[in-house]
């Protein structure tokens, strides 16, 4: 039986890679920009590329912010990818302060990578801080990153995994039924496929 997942189309990123990756691991994928579609979704993925302010403006313009928050309140699993992970936090510093979805306490800020080049681009290790079903079988594996900003959750318990690039930063986060991953699983070969497959197996919280 195929596992169902809904991918949010905010209108500012190409969804071809993530939908293909999900189908490769056996998912039945619905892509939507309609708030009402989130009511029937079993699991939800929020991808994203571009700037934090533009992404929030796109979500707000389509009426998706209240629908996203209602989905999370229901206990069903949500996964934010790359910029989608950053949007889960309370605010981002890109082009001034912009309010995020406030699903995970914390702030998104630019790298302080010293002499290293920003954006952080290429393969890097994701090192688990604590066990979680999303990371089963992939702790210590390498994923593909492209980002200039990083997530700083307020509560260290929300950090599932970290990565090193001039500084240690949160590369995977979780608060209850909300997960976020900074690298792109759809570009991360077997490790990314395993992570997406793990997400499809997650169950709603009571």
Helices and strands as residue ranges (DSSP letters): E 3-8, H 16-24, E 27-32, G 35-39, E 44-46, H 52-61, H 64-73, E 78-81, H 83-87, E 89-92, E 98-99, E 104-110, E 120-125, E 127-128, G 133-135, E 142-147, E 149-153, G 156-158, E 159-164, E 168-175, E 178-181, G 185-187, H 189-200
